[in-house]
Amino acid sequence: MAQQKPQPATGSGILDAVPLFVVLLLAAHVLALVFWMYKLASEKQPPRRKTQ
């Protein structure tokens, strides 16, 4: 039978929080990208003048 070694308690809380931190960081970037695209799309464009 396989014996499981006990993991040291030092730093395990930080290592458990890393995936959550990565997901939150990714979500923040996605929200910022969506907000930037919305702002860019809703920006009023200056009227174009045709030069002849």
C-alpha positions in Angstrom: 0.0 0.0 0.0 1.1 3.5 -0.7 2.0 5.6 2.3 1.1 9.3 2.1 3.6 11.7 3.5 2.3 14.5 5.7 2.8 17.9 4.0 4.4 20.7 5.9 2.0 23.3 7.1 4.3 26.2 6.3 3.2 28.1 3.3 0.3 25.8 2.4 -2.2 28.6 2.9 -0.4 30.7 0.4 -0.2 27.9 -2.1 -3.9 27.2 -1.7 -4.7 30.9 -2.5 -2.7 31.0 -5.7 -5.3 29.5 -8.1 -8.0 31.9 -6.6 -5.6 34.8 -7.1 -5.0 33.8 -10.7 -8.8 33.5 -11.4 -9.5 36.9 -9.8 -6.7 38.5 -11.8 -8.0 37.0 -15.0 -11.5 38.1 -14.3 -10.3 41.7 -13.6 -8.5 41.8 -16.9 -11.5 40.5 -18.8 -13.8 43.1 -17.2 -11.3 45.8 -18.0 -11.1 44.6 -21.7 -14.9 44.6 -21.9 -15.2 48.1 -20.4 -12.5 49.4 -22.7 -14.3 48.0 -25.8 -17.7 49.4 -24.6 -16.1 52.8 -24.0 -14.4 52.7 -27.4 -17.7 51.7 -29.2 -19.8 54.3 -27.4 -17.3 57.1 -28.1 -18.8 59.8 -30.3 -16.9 60.0 -33.5 -16.2 63.5 -35.0 -18.1 64.1 -38.3 -16.0 63.3 -41.4 -15.6 65.9 -44.1 -15.1 64.9 -47.7 -12.3 66.9 -49.3 -12.5 67.2 -53.1 
